[in-house]
Amino acid sequence: MVLEVIHVTDSHDDDPRARWEQEAATATERDADFVTMSDVPVEVVYGDAPYPGQYPYTRGIYPTMYRSRLWTMRMFAGFGTAEDTNARFTELLRHGGTGLSTAFDMPTLMGRDSDHEWSEGEVGRAGVAIDTLADMRDLFAGIDLGGVSTSMTINGPANIIMGMYIACAEENGVLRQRLGGTIQNDVLKEYQAQKEYIFPPRPSMRLVTDLLRFTTAEMPRWHPISISGYHIREAGSTAAQELAFTLANGFAYVEAAMAVGLPVDDFAPRLSFFFNSHSDFFEEIGKFRAARRIWARWMKERYGATDERSMKCRFHTQTAGVSLTAQQPEINIARVALQALAGVLGGTQSLHTDAYDEALALPTEEAARIALRTQQIVAHETGVASVADPLGGSPYVEWMTDEMERRAEAIFDHLLELGDGSILEGTYAAIDNGYHVSSIADSAYRFQQAVNSGRRVVVGVNRFTDGDTRDDANLLRIDPAVEDYQRKRLAQVKQQRNDEMVRRALDDLVAAAAEPTTNTVPATINAAKAMATEGEIVAALEGVFGTYVEPAVF
Amino acid sequence: MSGPPSSETPPLRVVLAKLGFDGHDRGLRVVARLLRDAGCEVIYLGLRQSVDNVVAVVEQEDADAVGLSMHNAGHLTLAPKMVQALRDAGLDTPVVVGGIIPDVDVEPLRQAGVAAILGPGASAEEVVHAVRSAVDSTP
């Protein structure tokens, strides 16, 4: 028997405008008046196809963009002990927040305990200190982990922190299936830019794919990687390098996941991105628009994605910390506003605005408040959020978008050549031969020479330098008592736990790690439950995987 | 790695490093190139160095100066440790510190024996001058 295949065709299939209108009609408008300051009503979109929400999503991933919902104003914070940060979280939730964003301190990010020799002076300073499950319990005490979305910015030891988070939730009766959130877990950019690596690239990728497999099977609400260009740019890359390296890293994760047998549409909808918004306004906007177009095309054409969600490049944006000046710090407020505007005109899904005093120290509360207010001015006073992709169709913006894409494609070609047709292998080869590090350092040096010669103006630094009223007295200082407290807490946990259980849990983890096809995540959760410290788990894994040492070249 | 040949004095040999966990190496890499272009010999140790390792390299390479780059607010503990470790080893090698150093910390660092402190936005000339004069004023 032959079944007749009937194609249910939409009458609007060939008419993008009609299709867009149909999609836009299902989106609710947010509660605001979409008229100019002089009462001129404005439409949702202007210009030609493809419209926002339509492949390749150059104009945005949603048909009506901010007309329906503003971007999320996601401000990143974390400090002191787990209890200090818990108090901040509880306060945020009481004021109606539903998302928690966690910054960890340097020892935690590097996979070392608070009592490590190098941790002196770093504990609880740039974020919260997590040594064991006990700290994770303190961090989320009284918070229903099934009801919030948690973002955790950690990479090298991501699976260990994830293991502690899952263990903490399950102790409180919240099944892992209900957990929602994001873990950065983008190890590739660590070798290229941020330098918070622990293990060599290939075993690190094994840990990433272990978490991808685990979350794909058991944690449908979890976003297991946030592919980040932010740090690449901060390390000195150009906009085009940021775009290309980040998307190429994304392709590398896709290839690695497919290589361990995950179908692309099973995991790709939960990948997301994180970009920098720097000062060259139109270049940034072109970069964001190009990112969406490139991702969509590659996912569809090269990796065979059929689910539209796999093709949509969702991203978070943060203004460029590196652009902030220590000289006349208050003028950074203007820089941040312009960079925030570029992020919004580029169609970001969420935004963090930097505080003006961050060239000198962690932000004070006042500076962080001004940063948030800056976003709110862009959102509610400028009218730019009334229209989806308001710059679409501008000859300069469209040219810049194309140019960013061309420059990125040239870098993809280089990586493909290095990897014999594989971006993943090309990326490993490029890390090994220092390609990313040296191209970023070249760009940073060129930029510095241009600033030094005065050809590139940095207001307050090499021109218009009068009026530096910097006053260091108001900088945030972290109480050194945090460190003592945290070390005592760790010693107490170590004294109270069952050392034999810890030893067995670590042995199991080592056995899992030594077997390439075994997923290490369940053994990691068990090690967390046995109260093994982060540093002990890392040391056990280093025994199998080794430790990465960067080639010392500049 | 060596600078242009000079008929008079041998080029300055400068060890560049970051101590501990801090991974912000953009500044250190830029300074490495600035010093190289100014004719210095740069011994680039890069990230995750211990004070003891820096001392060992200074001895081994007979270095004229140590440059440390610091961005994690650890300068008040780590920079004095570096100076002390060099002195304990019988070395009078000057230590120059660059990075995010608030003005209020400059005097305590000088008191601790740091030869020069370069804040954010220091020009290429200032960097090279700071290193040269630190070496020149060493007995």
Boltz contact constraints between the chains, C-beta under 6 A:
constraints:
  - contact:
      token1: [A, 106]
      token2: [B, 21]
      max_distance: 6.0
  - contact:
      token1: [A, 110]
      token2: [B, 21]
      max_distance: 6.0
  - contact:
      token1: [A, 118]
      token2: [B, 20]
      max_distance: 6.0
  - contact:
      token1: [A, 118]
      token2: [B, 21]
      max_distance: 6.0
  - contact:
      token1: [A, 121]
      token2: [B, 74]
      max_distance: 6.0
  - contact:
      token1: [A, 121]
      token2: [B, 77]
      max_distance: 6.0
  - contact:
      token1: [A, 195]
      token2: [B, 23]
      max_distance: 6.0
  - contact:
      token1: [A, 195]
      token2: [B, 47]
      max_distance: 6.0
  - contact:
      token1: [A, 196]
      token2: [B, 23]
      max_distance: 6.0
  - contact:
      token1: [A, 235]
      token2: [B, 26]
      max_distance: 6.0
  - contact:
      token1: [A, 236]
      token2: [B, 26]
      max_distance: 6.0
  - contact:
      token1: [A, 326]
      token2: [B, 120]
      max_distance: 6.0
  - contact:
      token1: [A, 327]
      token2: [B, 121]
      max_distance: 6.0
  - contact:
      token1: [A, 359]
      token2: [B, 120]
      max_distance: 6.0
  - contact:
      token1: [A, 360]
      token2: [B, 102]
      max_distance: 6.0
  - contact:
      token1: [A, 441]
      token2: [B, 29]
      max_distance: 6.0
  - contact:
      token1: [A, 444]
      token2: [B, 26]
      max_distance: 6.0
  - contact:
      token1: [A, 444]
      token2: [B, 30]
      max_distance: 6.0
  - contact:
      token1: [A, 445]
      token2: [B, 30]
      max_distance: 6.0
  - contact:
      token1: [A, 445]
      token2: [B, 33]
      max_distance: 6.0
  - contact:
      token1: [A, 448]
      token2: [B, 30]
      max_distance: 6.0
  - contact:
      token1: [A, 452]
      token2: [B, 123]
      max_distance: 6.0
  - contact:
      token1: [A, 452]
      token2: [B, 124]
      max_distance: 6.0
  - contact:
      token1: [A, 461]
      token2: [B, 121]
      max_distance: 6.0
  - contact:
      token1: [A, 472]
      token2: [B, 102]
      max_distance: 6.0
  - contact:
      token1: [A, 472]
      token2: [B, 103]
      max_distance: 6.0
  - contact:
      token1: [A, 472]
      token2: [B, 104]
      max_distance: 6.0
  - contact:
      token1: [A, 475]
      token2: [B, 102]
      max_distance: 6.0
  - contact:
      token1: [A, 550]
      token2: [B, 47]
      max_distance: 6.0
  - contact:
      token1: [A, 552]
      token2: [B, 44]
      max_distance: 6.0
  - contact:
      token1: [A, 552]
      token2: [B, 45]
      max_distance: 6.0
  - contact:
      token1: [A, 552]
      token2: [B, 46]
      max_distance: 6.0
  - contact:
      token1: [A, 554]
      token2: [B, 29]
      max_distance: 6.0
  - contact:
      token1: [A, 554]
      token2: [B, 32]
      max_distance: 6.0
  - contact:
      token1: [A, 554]
      token2: [B, 44]
      max_distance: 6.0
